[in-house]
Amino acid sequence: MSAIPVIAIFDVGKTNKKLFLFDENYHIVYEKSARFIETVDEDGDPCENLESLELSVFESLREVFKLKEFEIKAINFSTYGASFVHINAAGKPVAPLYNYLKEFPEDLKEKFYKTYGGETKLALETCSPILGNLNSGMQLYRIKYKKLQLFNQIKYSLHLPQYLSYLLSNMPCTDITSIGCHTGLWNFEKNDYHAWVYAEGLTEKFAPIIPSNGTFSANKLGTGVPVGVGLHDSSAALIPYLVNFSEPFILISTGTWCISLNPFNHSPITDEELANDCLCYMQYKGSPVKASRLFAGNEHELQIKRIASHFDVNTSLLKNVGYDPAIIQRLTDGGDNRIQGSRHQSAFAARDLSVFESHQEAYHQLIVDIMEQQYQSTKLALKGTKVRRIFVDGGFSKNSIYMNLLAKAFPEMEVFAASMAQATAVGAAIAIHRSWNSKTLPADIIELKYYSAPQHTTI
């Protein structure tokens, strides 16, 4: 029996690091998952264990190359963003992979925005809310002014997807989906690095920009297998939808962040949108994608622990609570509507759990409160467009309470839970389709489940 042609995709999240093998029809034929204990940087702040990640990449590839039932035709990467690996002239990392949640020094922040025209101006021009270390360009600015000796050692600052690609190809590069994603580095109107990046001499630290469908040869593996340049995970997750659907849609990609991505919103970003955590991503073909972000997955994890502790149940039990319209109706009729949430935190954080009769009721209220946030967030990305379809992928797409309430929140929309095994990894595979796959792209990659608005409940 001949070996199955496959592509190997590393999907690197903050928590889980996964390796998938996809056949030419984009079916998963092999998967492996790993989790690493974080290390700390020189300030004692938690950060990615880069050495463990590197070892895992090479060890995992050695394993799958030995599997006689598969023929590895290509390799690519998708990872979380806002994370630089700084390498020297010898290609070795010279700094920790600083955590994007690391606190940014106030004095340096003040100096930067005073020098370059203020927060509003920079945010509008770079389509990036002011996010400290999440604006990855600020990480390099910080090194220049706080650790000049380290700055001078840096040959290239590579975003994490491109660093992992570099590990195999020895070819440093920059990808537009990483550089154009809330980095504060890219001027979307001029389609070039922002003037401040040139003024600070940072462009010399960035490798050449290579198209997202570009590949190199896996020189470090001693094989001619093509290696993709790697993609930012949110941009990668959008790719299967862009190639499968031509009518306007919005994708709510759910995980730690719930990101409403609208590739059909071409209006310039506004002050109000920036203030409400809107930004622009860059899709793999180089077009801006208007998006709004919500930290709802993180909020969900925090609050289900609180519910589980109060009712003495396991958190896994909460995640399997099914949608009950009677509970929703009861909460709507008798709930405490005086408690208001914000875009940073749902109203549920301020609720007294003793008022709920059961863990099921408390959990329904949590999703109601998260949906209030989600409605406001998604509405920002929808504004001014003719989008009539909402796709949801990731964790919340499997949550029947969330999906039913989303359909109720947007009754004029067609709302679908998208069932696709690992959209981010599939997107990274599709990006370099022509480099490894002789078949045409299949039209059935995404399975959709339609949710209609329940007529007898209100939110």
C-alpha positions as CSV (number, residue, x, y, z in Angstrom):
1,M,0.0,0.0,0.0
2,S,1.5,3.4,-1.0
3,A,2.1,6.1,1.5
4,I,-0.5,8.8,1.9
5,P,0.7,12.3,0.8
6,V,0.2,14.7,3.8
7,I,1.2,18.1,5.0
8,A,2.4,18.6,8.6
9,I,1.0,21.6,10.4
10,F,2.2,22.9,13.8
11,D,-0.6,24.9,15.5
12,V,1.0,26.6,18.5
13,G,-1.3,28.2,21.0
14,K,-0.5,29.7,24.3
15,T,-1.6,26.6,26.1
16,N,-1.6,23.7,23.7
17,K,0.9,22.9,21.0
18,K,-0.4,20.6,18.3
19,L,0.9,18.8,15.3
20,F,-1.5,17.6,12.6
21,L,-1.1,15.7,9.4
22,F,-3.7,16.5,6.7
23,D,-4.2,14.4,3.6
24,E,-4.9,16.0,0.2
25,N,-8.7,16.2,1.1
26,Y,-7.8,18.1,4.3
27,H,-8.8,15.3,6.6
28,I,-6.8,14.9,9.8
29,V,-5.0,11.5,9.6
30,Y,-2.7,12.1,12.6
31,E,-2.5,14.4,15.5
32,K,-0.3,14.9,18.5
33,S,-0.6,17.5,21.4
34,A,1.8,18.8,23.9
35,R,1.9,21.3,26.8
36,F,5.0,22.9,28.3
37,I,5.6,24.4,31.7
38,E,6.3,28.1,31.3
39,T,9.6,29.5,32.2
40,V,10.4,33.1,33.3
41,D,12.2,36.0,31.8
42,E,15.0,38.1,33.5
43,D,12.3,40.0,35.4
44,G,10.7,36.9,36.8
45,D,7.6,37.3,34.5
46,P,6.2,34.1,32.9
47,C,7.0,33.4,29.3
48,E,7.1,30.6,26.7
49,N,9.7,27.9,27.1
50,L,11.3,28.5,23.7
51,E,13.8,25.7,24.1
52,S,11.1,23.1,24.9
53,L,9.1,24.3,21.9
54,E,12.1,24.0,19.5
55,L,12.9,20.5,20.7
56,S,9.3,19.5,20.4
57,V,9.2,20.6,16.7
58,F,12.2,18.6,15.7
59,E,11.3,15.5,17.8
60,S,7.8,15.5,16.4
61,L,9.0,15.8,12.8
62,R,11.5,13.0,13.3
63,E,8.7,10.8,14.6
64,V,6.3,11.5,11.7
65,F,9.0,11.2,9.0
66,K,9.6,7.6,10.3
67,L,5.9,6.7,9.8
68,K,5.9,4.6,6.6
69,E,2.2,5.1,6.0
70,F,2.6,8.9,5.3
71,E,4.7,10.9,2.9
72,I,5.4,14.4,4.2
73,K,5.0,16.7,1.3
74,A,5.2,20.1,3.1
75,I,5.3,21.7,6.5
76,N,3.8,25.0,7.8
77,F,3.1,26.8,11.1
78,S,0.4,28.9,12.7
79,T,0.9,30.4,16.1
80,Y,-0.4,33.1,18.4
81,G,0.7,36.6,17.6
82,A,2.4,39.6,19.3
83,S,5.5,37.4,20.1
84,F,9.0,38.0,18.8
85,V,12.0,35.8,18.8
86,H,15.1,37.9,18.6
87,I,18.1,36.2,17.0
88,N,21.7,37.2,16.5
89,A,23.9,37.0,13.4
90,A,24.5,33.3,14.1
91,G,20.7,32.7,14.1
92,K,20.5,32.0,17.9
93,P,17.9,33.5,20.2
94,V,19.4,36.2,22.4
95,A,16.4,37.0,24.6
96,P,13.4,35.2,26.1
97,L,10.1,35.0,24.2
98,Y,8.5,37.8,26.2
99,N,4.9,37.3,27.1
100,Y,2.5,39.7,25.3
101,L,0.8,40.3,28.7
102,K,4.0,41.5,30.3
103,E,3.4,45.0,31.7
104,F,4.8,47.8,29.6
105,P,6.7,50.6,31.5
106,E,4.6,53.8,31.8
107,D,7.6,56.1,31.4
108,L,8.5,54.6,28.1
109,K,5.0,54.6,26.9
110,E,4.7,58.3,27.7
111,K,8.0,59.0,25.9
112,F,6.9,57.1,22.8
113,Y,3.5,58.6,22.3
114,K,4.8,62.1,23.1
115,T,7.5,61.7,20.4
116,Y,5.2,60.4,17.7
117,G,2.0,62.4,17.9
118,G,-0.1,60.8,20.6
119,E,-2.0,57.6,21.2
120,T,-5.0,58.5,19.0
121,K,-2.9,59.3,15.9
122,L,-0.7,56.2,16.2
123,A,-3.6,53.9,16.9
124,L,-5.6,55.2,13.9
125,E,-2.7,55.0,11.5
126,T,-1.6,51.5,12.6
127,C,-5.2,50.2,13.2
128,S,-4.0,49.0,16.6
129,P,-5.5,49.8,19.9
130,I,-3.0,50.9,22.6
131,L,-2.2,47.5,24.1
132,G,1.3,47.7,25.5
133,N,3.3,44.5,24.8
134,L,0.4,43.2,22.6
135,N,1.6,45.9,20.2
136,S,4.7,43.8,19.4
137,G,6.5,46.7,17.9
138,M,6.6,48.2,21.4
139,Q,8.5,45.2,22.6
140,L,11.4,46.1,20.3
141,Y,11.2,49.8,21.2
142,R,11.4,48.8,24.8
143,I,14.5,46.7,24.2
144,K,16.2,49.6,22.4
145,Y,15.7,52.0,25.3
146,K,15.9,49.7,28.3
147,K,18.4,47.0,27.0
148,L,20.6,48.7,24.4
149,Q,23.3,46.0,24.6
150,L,20.7,43.3,23.8
151,F,19.3,45.5,21.0
152,N,22.7,45.7,19.4
153,Q,23.0,41.9,19.4
154,I,19.8,41.4,17.5
155,K,20.2,40.7,13.8
156,Y,16.5,39.9,13.2
157,S,13.3,40.0,15.3
158,L,11.1,37.3,13.9
159,H,7.5,36.8,14.9
160,L,6.9,33.3,16.3
161,P,5.5,31.7,13.2
162,Q,8.4,32.9,11.1
163,Y,10.9,31.8,13.7
164,L,9.6,28.3,13.7
165,S,9.8,28.3,9.9
166,Y,13.3,29.6,10.1
167,L,14.3,26.7,12.4
168,L,13.7,24.4,9.5
169,S,14.7,26.5,6.5
170,N,17.4,28.8,7.9
171,M,15.7,31.6,5.9
172,P,14.7,34.6,8.0
173,C,11.5,36.3,6.7
174,T,8.6,38.5,7.8
175,D,4.9,37.7,7.0
176,I,2.2,40.3,6.5
177,T,-0.3,38.4,8.7
178,S,2.0,38.8,11.7
179,I,3.4,42.3,11.0
180,G,-0.1,43.6,10.2
181,C,-1.8,42.3,13.4
182,H,-2.1,44.8,16.2
183,T,1.7,45.3,16.2
184,G,1.7,49.1,15.9
185,L,4.3,48.7,13.2
186,W,2.2,48.9,9.9
187,N,0.7,52.0,8.3
188,F,-2.5,50.5,6.7
189,E,-3.1,53.6,4.6
190,K,0.4,53.7,3.1
191,N,0.8,49.9,3.1
192,D,4.2,50.2,4.6
193,Y,6.0,50.2,7.9
194,H,4.9,53.3,9.9
195,A,7.2,56.3,9.9
196,W,8.1,55.7,13.6
197,V,9.6,52.3,12.7
198,Y,11.9,54.0,10.1
199,A,12.7,56.8,12.5
200,E,13.8,54.4,15.2
201,G,15.9,52.3,12.8
202,L,13.8,49.2,13.5
203,T,13.3,48.2,9.8
204,E,16.9,46.9,9.8
205,K,15.8,44.4,12.4
206,F,13.1,42.9,10.2
207,A,13.7,40.3,7.6
208,P,12.3,40.7,4.1
209,I,8.5,40.4,3.7
210,I,7.6,37.1,1.9
211,P,4.1,36.4,0.6
212,S,2.0,34.2,2.9
213,N,1.9,31.4,0.3
214,G,5.6,31.4,-0.1
215,T,7.8,28.4,0.8
216,F,11.4,27.6,1.5
217,S,13.3,24.3,1.5
218,A,13.6,22.4,4.8
219,N,17.4,22.6,4.8
220,K,17.8,21.8,8.5
221,L,16.0,18.5,7.9
222,G,18.2,17.5,5.1
223,T,15.2,17.3,2.8
224,G,13.7,19.3,0.0
225,V,10.3,19.4,1.6
226,P,8.8,22.9,1.2
227,V,8.3,24.8,4.4
228,G,5.7,27.7,4.6
229,V,6.7,31.0,6.1
230,G,4.1,30.6,8.9
231,L,0.9,32.6,9.7
232,H,-0.7,34.4,12.6
233,D,-3.4,32.1,13.9
234,S,-6.4,34.4,13.6
235,S,-5.6,35.2,10.0
236,A,-5.0,31.5,9.3
237,A,-8.4,30.6,10.8
238,L,-10.1,32.9,8.2
239,I,-8.6,31.3,5.2
240,P,-10.9,28.2,4.8
241,Y,-13.9,30.6,4.9
242,L,-12.5,32.9,2.3
243,V,-11.9,30.1,-0.1
244,N,-15.3,28.4,0.5
245,F,-17.7,31.3,0.6
246,S,-18.0,34.2,-1.7
247,E,-21.0,36.0,-0.1
248,P,-20.2,38.5,2.6
249,F,-19.8,36.9,6.1
250,I,-18.4,37.6,9.5
251,L,-16.4,35.0,11.4
252,I,-16.5,34.9,15.2
253,S,-13.3,32.9,16.0
254,T,-13.7,31.8,19.6
255,G,-11.0,30.6,22.1
256,T,-9.3,32.6,24.8
257,W,-10.2,35.6,22.7
258,C,-13.5,35.8,20.8
259,I,-12.6,37.8,17.6
260,S,-15.2,39.0,15.2
261,L,-13.4,39.1,11.8
262,N,-15.1,40.9,8.9
263,P,-13.1,40.8,5.7
264,F,-15.9,42.7,4.0
265,N,-15.6,45.8,6.1
266,H,-13.3,48.2,4.3
267,S,-14.1,51.4,6.2
268,P,-11.3,53.2,7.9
269,I,-11.1,52.5,11.6
270,T,-12.5,55.2,13.9
271,D,-11.6,56.6,17.3
272,E,-14.7,55.0,18.8
273,E,-13.9,51.6,17.3
274,L,-10.3,51.7,18.6
275,A,-11.6,52.7,22.1
276,N,-13.8,49.5,22.0
277,D,-11.0,47.2,21.1
278,C,-11.4,47.1,17.3
279,L,-8.4,46.7,15.1
280,C,-7.4,45.5,11.7
281,Y,-5.8,42.2,10.9
282,M,-4.3,41.4,7.6
283,Q,-5.5,38.5,5.6
284,Y,-3.1,36.2,3.9
285,K,-3.5,37.9,0.5
286,G,-2.6,41.3,2.1
287,S,-6.1,42.9,2.5
288,P,-7.1,44.5,5.8
289,V,-9.8,42.7,7.9
290,K,-11.8,44.8,10.3
291,A,-12.1,43.0,13.6
292,S,-13.3,43.4,17.2
293,R,-11.9,41.5,20.1
294,L,-13.4,40.2,23.4
295,F,-11.6,38.3,26.1
296,A,-14.7,36.1,26.5
297,G,-13.0,32.7,26.5
298,N,-10.8,33.8,29.3
299,E,-13.8,35.2,31.2
300,H,-15.7,32.0,30.7
301,E,-12.8,29.9,32.2
302,L,-12.6,32.2,35.2
303,Q,-16.3,32.2,35.9
304,I,-17.0,28.5,35.5
305,K,-14.4,27.8,38.2
306,R,-16.3,30.1,40.5
307,I,-19.6,28.4,39.6
308,A,-18.1,24.9,40.0
309,S,-16.6,25.8,43.4
310,H,-19.9,27.3,44.7
311,F,-22.1,24.4,43.6
312,D,-19.4,21.7,44.3
313,V,-19.4,20.3,40.7
314,N,-16.7,19.6,38.2
315,T,-16.1,22.3,35.5
316,S,-16.5,19.7,32.8
317,L,-20.1,19.2,33.9
318,L,-20.7,22.9,33.3
319,K,-19.3,22.8,29.7
320,N,-21.9,20.1,28.9
321,V,-24.9,22.0,30.1
322,G,-27.5,22.1,27.3
323,Y,-29.6,25.0,26.2
324,D,-32.8,25.3,28.2
325,P,-35.2,28.1,26.9
326,A,-37.3,27.9,30.1
327,I,-34.2,28.9,32.2
328,I,-33.5,31.7,29.8
329,Q,-37.1,32.9,30.1
330,R,-36.9,32.8,33.9
331,L,-33.6,34.7,34.0
332,T,-35.0,37.3,31.6
333,D,-38.2,37.8,33.6
334,G,-36.6,37.8,37.0
335,G,-33.0,38.6,36.6
336,D,-31.1,41.5,38.2
337,N,-30.7,43.8,35.2
338,R,-29.1,46.6,37.3
339,I,-25.8,44.8,37.1
340,Q,-23.9,46.0,34.1
341,G,-20.9,44.5,32.4
342,S,-18.2,46.2,30.3
343,R,-16.2,45.2,27.3
344,H,-13.5,44.1,29.8
345,Q,-15.6,42.0,32.1
346,S,-19.1,40.5,32.0
347,A,-21.8,41.4,34.4
348,F,-21.5,37.9,35.8
349,A,-18.4,38.7,37.7
350,A,-20.4,40.9,40.0
351,R,-23.3,38.5,40.5
352,D,-24.1,36.8,43.8
353,L,-24.1,33.0,43.1
354,S,-26.4,32.3,46.0
355,V,-29.4,33.7,44.0
356,F,-29.2,30.8,41.6
357,E,-31.1,27.5,42.2
358,S,-28.6,25.3,40.4
359,H,-25.3,25.2,38.5
360,Q,-27.3,25.0,35.3
361,E,-29.1,28.2,36.0
362,A,-25.9,30.0,37.0
363,Y,-24.2,28.8,33.8
364,H,-27.0,30.0,31.6
365,Q,-26.7,33.4,33.3
366,L,-23.0,33.4,32.6
367,I,-23.6,32.9,28.9
368,V,-26.4,35.5,28.8
369,D,-23.9,38.0,30.3
370,I,-21.1,37.0,27.9
371,M,-23.6,37.3,25.0
372,E,-24.4,40.9,26.0
373,Q,-20.7,41.6,25.5
374,Q,-20.5,39.6,22.3
375,Y,-23.4,41.4,20.7
376,Q,-21.8,44.8,21.3
377,S,-18.4,43.6,20.1
378,T,-19.6,41.9,16.9
379,K,-21.9,44.8,16.1
380,L,-18.8,47.0,15.8
381,A,-17.3,44.8,13.1
382,L,-20.6,44.5,11.3
383,K,-21.3,48.2,11.1
384,G,-21.8,49.7,7.6
385,T,-21.6,46.3,5.8
386,K,-24.1,44.1,4.0
387,V,-23.1,41.0,5.9
388,R,-26.0,38.6,6.5
389,R,-24.1,35.5,7.7
390,I,-22.3,34.8,10.9
391,F,-20.1,31.8,11.2
392,V,-18.8,30.7,14.7
393,D,-15.8,28.4,15.1
394,G,-13.8,27.3,18.1
395,G,-15.0,26.4,21.5
396,F,-18.2,28.4,21.7
397,S,-19.4,26.9,18.4
398,K,-20.1,23.7,20.3
399,N,-21.9,25.6,23.1
400,S,-25.7,25.3,22.4
401,I,-26.5,28.1,24.9
402,Y,-24.1,30.5,23.3
403,M,-25.2,29.6,19.7
404,N,-29.0,30.0,20.5
405,L,-28.5,33.3,22.2
406,L,-26.3,34.6,19.4
407,A,-29.1,33.7,16.9
408,K,-31.5,35.6,19.1
409,A,-29.2,38.6,19.4
410,F,-28.9,38.8,15.6
411,P,-32.3,37.7,14.3
412,E,-31.7,39.3,10.9
413,M,-28.7,37.2,10.3
414,E,-28.1,33.6,9.3
415,V,-26.1,32.2,12.2
416,F,-24.1,29.0,11.8
417,A,-21.9,26.9,14.0
418,A,-19.0,25.9,11.8
419,S,-17.7,22.4,12.3
420,M,-14.3,22.1,10.9
421,A,-11.5,20.2,12.5
422,Q,-8.9,22.8,13.4
423,A,-9.6,25.8,11.2
424,T,-6.3,27.5,12.1
425,A,-4.3,24.5,11.0
426,V,-6.4,23.9,7.9
427,G,-5.8,27.6,7.0
428,A,-2.1,27.2,7.3
429,A,-2.3,24.1,5.0
430,I,-4.4,25.8,2.4
431,A,-2.1,28.8,2.3
432,I,0.6,26.7,0.6
433,H,-1.9,24.3,-1.2
434,R,-0.1,24.7,-4.5
435,S,3.2,23.7,-3.0
436,W,2.2,20.2,-2.0
437,N,-1.3,19.3,-3.2
438,S,-2.2,18.4,-6.8
439,K,-5.9,18.2,-6.1
440,T,-8.4,21.1,-6.3
441,L,-9.5,22.5,-3.0
442,P,-12.5,20.5,-1.7
443,A,-15.8,22.4,-1.2
444,D,-16.9,20.4,1.8
445,I,-14.2,21.3,4.3
446,I,-16.6,23.2,6.6
447,E,-19.8,21.7,8.0
448,L,-22.4,24.2,9.1
449,K,-25.2,23.9,11.7
450,Y,-27.9,26.5,11.4
451,Y,-29.3,28.2,14.5
452,S,-32.6,30.2,14.2
453,A,-33.7,32.8,16.7
454,P,-36.0,31.3,19.3
455,Q,-39.2,33.3,19.1
456,H,-40.3,33.0,22.6
457,T,-37.3,34.3,24.5
458,T,-35.6,37.7,24.8
459,I,-32.2,38.7,25.9
